[in-house]
Amino acid sequence: MADISYQERLTQLVEPGEQVLAVAKTEIAQGVLPADPPQAEQPGSSGAGGGGGVSGALLNLLSPLFSFPAGDRIVDRVTHGVAGRGAPGSSASTLQHARRPVPPATTLNDTVLAVTDRRLLVCASGPTKLWSSQSDDERAVAETRVVWSAPRTAVADARVGWHRLNPKRLRIEFTDGSWLAFAVPIAESGKPLREIASALSGR
């Protein structure tokens, strides 16, 4: 699916007079993420008992049918490293939760970043399919919506650089000290992410 389709959709979603500067289809990078916002607690998590720590990590590796938050974080850190930091309720915290809601979403949706002359926007497409037709793609674009936004003044910096074997990881830093990383598959161009970074940083 071409990013230009999202560009056209974004021009319909922004406020009157607001100019879209850059658009990129991406995904939140894999790895340990900032804490969820305070109101977004895991269903049924009481903090007592459970399979945390090393035992939780081993159980998560052995069986994908069981998930333990502490184990998840250990596996993510070892496998992918850190993909963001921030206190509960910070910009990075609310952003990642907007795209990874609790409980987990049951459909596949593209994540789309957009920078305008006023805001940083995070959008979710309509449901997507692994094997999709042109009409499926058009429907997903048409159903794209803004799920999170922040004024440009809330962004401290943005840059694209190497992380392990991926040279195309975008890191967005916010003025509250939190940050979050985004990535595209190795085989895809990093140009859209570089355009996002340039639009946010002015470099």
LINDADA-V851782 format. One record per residue. N is the residue number from 1. OMEGA is omega as a letter, one per 40 degrees, with the letter a starting at -180 (999 if undefined). Layout:
n->(N N)
omega->(OMEGA OMEGA)
This chain:
n->(1 2 3 4 5 6 7 8 9 10 11 12 13 14 15 16 17 18 19 20 21 22 23 24 25 26 27 28 29 30 31 32 33 34 35 36 37 38 39 40 41 42 43 44 45 46 47 48 49 50 51 52 53 54 55 56 57 58 59 60 61 62 63 64 65 66 67 68 69 70 71 72 73 74 75 76 77 78 79 80 81 82 83 84 85 86 87 88 89 90 91 92 93 94 95 96 97 98 99 100 101 102 103 104 105 106 107 108 109 110 111 112 113 114 115 116 117 118 119 120 121 122 123 124 125 126 127 128 129 130 131 132 133 134 135 136 137 138 139 140 141 142 143 144 145 146 147 148 149 150 151 152 153 154 155 156 157 158 159 160 161 162 163 164 165 166 167 168 169 170 171 172 173 174 175 176 177 178 179 180 181 182 183 184 185 186 187 188 189 190 191 192 193 194 195 196 197 198 199 200 201 202 203)
omega->(a i a i i i a i a i i a a a i i a a i a a i i i a i i a i a i a i i i i a a a a i i i a a a i i i a a i a a i i a i i i a a i a i a i a a i i a i i i a a a a a a a i i i i i a i a a i a i a i i i i a i e a i a i i i i i a i i i i i i a i a i a i i i a i i i i a i i i i a i i i i a a i a i i a i i i i a i a i a i a i i a i a a a a a i i i i a a a i i i i a a i a i i a a a a i a i i i i i a a a a a a i 999)
